[in-house]
Amino acid sequence: MEQARPARRTGTALMAVLGVLVLLVAGAVGWLVLRGDDGSPARATGVVDEATVPRAAGQMTADLTPTGGFVASLRVVDQSRQQITVRSLSSTGVGNGYAGEVSAYDPGTFDPTALKEGERTVVAGQDAWYVDQYVFPGDGAGQRTAVLGWQDPSGAWLLTYADTAANEGRIFDLDHLQRLSEQVVISPAHDLRAPFRLGWMPAGLSMTFVAASENAGSASSATVGLSAAGRKPSTAASYAGVPKNLDLSISATAPDKRWSQEKAQLSGATTIAGRPAWLDGNDLVVQERQCVLRVHTSGKRPRAELERLVKEVRVGDCAEPDSWTAPAG
């Protein structure tokens, strides 16, 4: 009997070691499950905790599920607001008809009072509200349209709706907005990309606006806006152009047939860093081999700054979005 005791102690010790190993393996698996693609912590539901993965300037977290039947034709980051213009996906996998807009507001930056006066419903398991005449104040031109809105577990507020100007005056009903809303997700923060990268910015300005349409070919384009850091985002329903309160914007498009016609009408021909350029009013237009750059200023910036901006920018291929990169940082 006395000789059997050490054997039992050895077996007990072995079981204890195995138990520790099991806990370690389980913890490692749990770590993998609760990590995003970039290694950042995420909830088991797939919702990223924005408190641990902050969204930097020029980055997006709002997205569409890849299998939901919708595709983004334009993505915008405007300070504390993100916006996606959506098209329905055809059977061939390309954008078909206009399907609406998605706006996402960073935690603490959206007042839901008007939204919560609407009809109560549910989106992705969260309380949601439908308002048939929601008002976007706009930048000088307001718009009323039906809106479905809810707060994501990350704290961001999400709205889906139609820009009636883009939708020929039609307003989407609750059923359509519900289908679109169920495909909206908050994903790990990622850079919105452009076919150029800024090497220099005027003093006092930073990148506060990025818009990108990553469509292969001449339909692709990107715009970066610079302003003082405290600029407020646009309150328009969607982004047909850049916000009016930007100090300076740089856009790039692939040259097409329309570019030949536009070039013939430009004045102020010059050369900057060996590239053909035109200084036309508050616009500086520069022809690259695979892109046309347009620099627009509100009129407060000297020409020397615009020229330095162009001289120090690195430009890629506008027609190949796979080669695009973060425009600054």
C-alpha positions as CSV (number, residue, x, y, z in Angstrom):
1,M,0.0,0.0,0.0
2,E,2.8,2.4,0.9
3,Q,4.5,1.7,-2.4
4,A,1.4,2.6,-4.3
5,R,1.1,6.2,-3.0
6,P,4.0,7.7,-5.1
7,A,2.3,6.2,-8.2
8,R,-0.9,8.0,-7.4
9,R,0.9,11.3,-6.7
10,T,2.7,11.0,-10.1
11,G,-0.7,10.3,-11.8
12,T,-2.2,13.3,-10.0
13,A,0.6,15.6,-11.1
14,L,0.4,14.4,-14.7
15,M,-3.3,15.2,-14.8
16,A,-2.7,18.6,-13.3
17,V,-0.1,19.4,-16.1
18,L,-2.5,18.1,-18.8
19,G,-5.2,20.4,-17.3
20,V,-2.9,23.4,-17.5
21,L,-2.1,22.6,-21.1
22,V,-5.7,22.3,-22.0
23,L,-6.4,25.7,-20.5
24,L,-3.5,27.2,-22.4
25,V,-4.6,25.7,-25.7
26,A,-8.2,26.9,-25.1
27,G,-6.9,30.4,-24.3
28,A,-4.9,30.5,-27.5
29,V,-7.8,29.4,-29.6
30,G,-10.0,32.0,-27.9
31,W,-7.4,34.6,-28.6
32,L,-7.4,33.7,-32.3
33,V,-11.2,33.7,-32.4
34,L,-11.4,37.1,-30.7
35,R,-8.8,38.8,-32.9
36,G,-9.5,40.6,-36.2
37,D,-7.4,40.3,-39.3
38,D,-5.0,42.9,-38.0
39,G,-4.6,41.2,-34.6
40,S,-6.9,43.7,-32.9
41,P,-9.4,42.5,-30.3
42,A,-12.9,41.8,-31.6
43,R,-16.1,40.5,-30.2
44,A,-17.1,36.9,-30.9
45,T,-20.0,38.3,-32.9
46,G,-17.5,39.9,-35.4
47,V,-18.2,43.4,-34.2
48,V,-15.0,45.3,-33.7
49,D,-14.6,47.3,-30.4
50,E,-13.7,50.8,-31.7
51,A,-12.3,51.7,-28.2
52,T,-9.4,49.3,-28.9
53,V,-9.2,49.8,-32.7
54,P,-9.5,53.6,-33.2
55,R,-10.3,54.9,-36.6
56,A,-7.5,57.2,-37.8
57,A,-7.9,60.0,-40.4
58,G,-8.6,58.6,-43.8
59,Q,-9.7,55.2,-42.4
60,M,-13.1,53.4,-42.6
61,T,-14.8,51.0,-40.4
62,A,-18.3,51.0,-42.1
63,D,-18.6,48.3,-44.8
64,L,-21.0,46.0,-46.7
65,T,-21.0,42.2,-46.4
66,P,-19.4,40.8,-49.6
67,T,-22.3,38.3,-50.2
68,G,-25.3,40.6,-49.5
69,G,-26.2,41.6,-53.1
70,F,-24.8,45.1,-52.7
71,V,-21.6,46.8,-53.7
72,A,-20.0,50.2,-52.8
73,S,-19.5,52.5,-55.8
74,L,-18.2,55.4,-53.7
75,R,-16.6,55.5,-50.2
76,V,-16.1,58.7,-48.2
77,V,-14.4,59.6,-44.9
78,D,-15.3,63.1,-43.8
79,Q,-13.9,63.7,-40.3
80,S,-16.3,61.9,-37.8
81,R,-18.6,60.7,-40.7
82,Q,-18.3,57.8,-43.1
83,Q,-20.5,57.4,-46.1
84,I,-21.0,54.7,-48.8
85,T,-23.0,55.1,-52.0
86,V,-24.4,51.7,-52.8
87,R,-25.4,49.9,-56.0
88,S,-27.2,46.5,-56.3
89,L,-25.0,43.7,-57.5
90,S,-26.0,42.1,-60.8
91,S,-25.7,38.4,-61.6
92,T,-22.4,39.1,-63.3
93,G,-20.9,40.6,-60.2
94,V,-20.9,44.3,-61.2
95,G,-22.8,47.2,-59.9
96,N,-26.3,47.5,-61.4
97,G,-28.9,50.0,-60.2
98,Y,-28.6,52.6,-57.5
99,A,-29.5,51.1,-54.2
100,G,-29.0,53.8,-51.6
101,E,-26.6,55.5,-49.2
102,V,-25.1,54.5,-45.9
103,S,-23.8,57.0,-43.4
104,A,-21.9,56.1,-40.2
105,Y,-21.2,58.5,-37.4
106,D,-18.5,58.0,-34.9
107,P,-19.6,57.4,-31.3
108,G,-20.8,60.5,-29.6
109,T,-21.1,62.6,-32.8
110,F,-24.7,61.9,-33.8
111,D,-27.9,63.3,-32.2
112,P,-30.6,60.5,-32.5
113,T,-33.5,62.6,-31.2
114,A,-35.2,63.2,-34.5
115,L,-34.6,59.6,-35.6
116,K,-36.1,58.2,-32.4
117,E,-39.4,59.9,-33.2
118,G,-39.9,57.3,-36.0
119,E,-41.4,53.9,-36.2
120,R,-39.5,51.3,-34.0
121,T,-38.1,48.2,-35.6
122,V,-35.0,46.0,-35.5
123,V,-31.8,45.8,-37.5
124,A,-29.2,43.1,-36.9
125,G,-30.7,42.4,-33.5
126,Q,-30.4,46.1,-32.5
127,D,-33.2,48.6,-31.8
128,A,-33.8,50.7,-35.0
129,W,-36.1,53.5,-36.1
130,Y,-37.7,54.3,-39.4
131,V,-38.5,57.9,-40.3
132,D,-40.3,58.5,-43.6
133,Q,-39.4,62.3,-43.8
134,Y,-36.0,62.6,-42.2
135,V,-34.2,65.9,-42.9
136,F,-30.5,66.2,-43.9
137,P,-29.7,69.9,-43.4
138,G,-27.2,69.8,-46.2
139,D,-24.6,72.4,-47.0
140,G,-27.0,75.1,-48.1
141,A,-29.6,72.7,-49.6
142,G,-31.6,70.4,-47.3
143,Q,-33.2,67.1,-48.3
144,R,-36.0,65.0,-46.9
145,T,-36.0,61.3,-47.4
146,A,-36.9,58.1,-45.7
147,V,-34.2,56.9,-43.2
148,L,-33.7,53.7,-41.2
149,G,-31.2,54.1,-38.4
150,W,-29.7,52.2,-35.5
151,Q,-26.8,52.2,-33.1
152,D,-24.1,49.6,-33.6
153,P,-22.7,47.9,-30.5
154,S,-19.4,49.8,-31.2
155,G,-21.3,53.0,-30.4
156,A,-21.4,54.2,-34.0
157,W,-24.8,55.3,-35.4
158,L,-25.7,54.0,-38.9
159,L,-28.3,55.3,-41.3
160,T,-29.5,53.9,-44.6
161,Y,-31.6,56.0,-47.1
162,A,-31.9,57.2,-50.7
163,D,-30.4,60.4,-52.0
164,T,-33.4,61.5,-54.0
165,A,-31.3,63.5,-56.4
166,A,-29.4,60.4,-57.4
167,N,-32.5,58.3,-57.3
168,E,-34.6,60.5,-59.7
169,G,-36.8,61.6,-56.8
170,R,-37.7,58.1,-55.7
171,I,-37.7,57.3,-52.0
172,F,-36.9,53.7,-50.9
173,D,-39.5,52.0,-48.7
174,L,-38.8,50.3,-45.3
175,D,-38.5,46.9,-46.9
176,H,-35.7,48.0,-49.2
177,L,-33.9,49.9,-46.4
178,Q,-34.2,46.9,-44.1
179,R,-32.5,44.6,-46.7
180,L,-29.7,47.1,-47.2
181,S,-29.3,47.7,-43.5
182,E,-28.9,44.0,-42.7
183,Q,-25.8,44.0,-44.9
184,V,-24.1,46.9,-43.2
185,V,-21.3,46.0,-40.8
186,I,-18.5,47.6,-38.7
187,S,-15.2,46.1,-39.7
188,P,-11.6,46.6,-38.6
189,A,-10.3,50.1,-39.5
190,H,-8.7,50.2,-42.9
191,D,-7.2,52.9,-45.1
192,L,-9.3,54.4,-47.9
193,R,-6.9,54.4,-50.8
194,A,-6.0,56.7,-53.7
195,P,-3.7,56.5,-56.8
196,F,-1.4,59.2,-55.3
197,R,0.5,59.8,-52.0
198,L,1.1,63.3,-50.7
199,G,4.7,64.1,-49.8
200,W,4.0,67.6,-48.3
201,M,1.1,69.6,-47.0
202,P,0.8,73.3,-46.3
203,A,1.4,74.3,-42.7
204,G,-1.8,74.2,-40.5
205,L,-3.6,71.8,-42.8
206,S,-4.2,68.1,-42.5
207,M,-6.1,65.4,-44.4
208,T,-9.7,65.5,-43.2
209,F,-11.5,64.2,-46.3
210,V,-11.0,61.2,-48.6
211,A,-13.4,60.0,-51.3
212,A,-12.6,57.0,-53.5
213,S,-14.4,55.1,-56.3
214,E,-12.3,52.0,-56.9
215,N,-13.6,50.8,-60.2
216,A,-11.1,49.4,-62.7
217,G,-10.7,51.6,-65.8
218,S,-11.6,55.2,-66.4
219,A,-14.5,55.2,-64.0
220,S,-12.1,55.2,-61.0
221,S,-11.3,58.4,-59.1
222,A,-10.1,59.6,-55.7
223,T,-10.1,63.0,-53.9
224,V,-8.3,64.1,-50.8
225,G,-9.3,67.2,-48.9
226,L,-7.1,69.3,-46.6
227,S,-8.3,71.7,-43.9
228,A,-7.7,72.8,-40.3
229,A,-8.2,69.9,-37.9
230,G,-11.4,71.2,-36.4
231,R,-13.5,71.3,-39.6
232,K,-17.0,69.8,-39.2
233,P,-18.2,67.1,-41.7
234,S,-20.8,67.7,-44.3
235,T,-24.5,67.4,-43.3
236,A,-25.6,66.7,-46.9
237,A,-27.4,63.4,-47.7
238,S,-24.5,62.4,-50.0
239,Y,-21.3,63.6,-51.6
240,A,-21.9,64.7,-55.1
241,G,-18.7,66.9,-54.7
242,V,-16.3,67.9,-52.0
243,P,-17.5,69.8,-48.9
244,K,-17.4,73.5,-49.3
245,N,-15.4,74.1,-46.1
246,L,-12.2,72.5,-47.3
247,D,-9.2,74.7,-47.8
248,L,-7.7,72.6,-50.6
249,S,-8.6,69.4,-52.5
250,I,-6.6,67.1,-54.7
251,S,-8.4,64.8,-57.1
252,A,-7.2,62.2,-59.6
253,T,-9.0,60.5,-62.5
254,A,-7.9,58.3,-65.3
255,P,-7.6,60.3,-68.6
256,D,-10.4,59.5,-71.0
257,K,-12.1,61.1,-74.1
258,R,-13.6,63.9,-72.0
259,W,-10.1,64.8,-70.8
260,S,-9.0,65.7,-74.4
261,Q,-12.0,68.0,-74.7
262,E,-11.4,69.6,-71.3
263,K,-7.7,70.1,-72.0
264,A,-8.4,72.1,-75.1
265,Q,-10.4,74.6,-73.1
266,L,-7.9,75.1,-70.3
267,S,-5.9,78.3,-70.0
268,G,-2.7,79.3,-68.2
269,A,-0.5,76.6,-69.7
270,T,2.7,76.0,-67.9
271,T,5.1,73.2,-66.8
272,I,5.6,71.9,-63.3
273,A,8.4,69.4,-62.6
274,G,8.5,68.6,-66.3
275,R,4.7,67.8,-66.4
276,P,2.2,69.7,-68.6
277,A,0.1,71.9,-66.3
278,W,-2.6,74.6,-66.5
279,L,-3.4,77.2,-63.9
280,D,-7.0,78.1,-64.4
281,G,-8.4,80.4,-61.8
282,N,-8.3,78.6,-58.4
283,D,-7.5,75.3,-60.1
284,L,-4.2,73.8,-61.0
285,V,-4.5,70.9,-63.4
286,V,-1.5,68.6,-64.1
287,Q,-1.3,65.8,-66.7
288,E,0.4,62.6,-65.5
289,R,1.0,59.6,-67.8
290,Q,-1.8,57.6,-66.1
291,C,-3.7,60.2,-64.2
292,V,-5.0,63.7,-64.4
293,L,-4.5,65.6,-61.1
294,R,-6.7,68.6,-60.2
295,V,-5.8,70.8,-57.3
296,H,-8.5,73.2,-56.1
297,T,-8.2,75.9,-53.5
298,S,-10.7,78.3,-52.0
299,G,-8.5,81.1,-53.1
300,K,-6.6,81.5,-49.8
301,R,-3.5,79.5,-50.8
302,P,-0.6,81.0,-52.8
303,R,0.4,79.5,-56.1
304,A,3.8,78.4,-54.7
305,E,2.1,76.1,-52.2
306,L,0.0,74.4,-55.0
307,E,3.1,73.9,-57.1
308,R,5.1,72.4,-54.2
309,L,2.2,70.1,-53.4
310,V,2.3,68.8,-57.0
311,K,6.1,68.5,-57.2
312,E,6.2,66.3,-54.0
313,V,3.2,64.1,-54.7
314,R,3.8,60.5,-55.9
315,V,1.3,59.4,-58.6
316,G,0.5,55.9,-59.6
317,D,-2.1,54.4,-62.1
318,C,-5.6,55.8,-61.7
319,A,-7.1,52.9,-63.8
320,E,-5.6,50.2,-61.5
321,P,-7.2,50.5,-58.0
322,D,-5.3,47.4,-56.8
323,S,-2.1,49.5,-56.9
324,W,-3.5,52.4,-54.9
325,T,-2.3,53.2,-51.4
326,A,-3.1,55.4,-48.4
327,P,-2.8,59.0,-49.6
328,A,-1.0,60.3,-46.5
329,G,0.5,59.2,-43.2
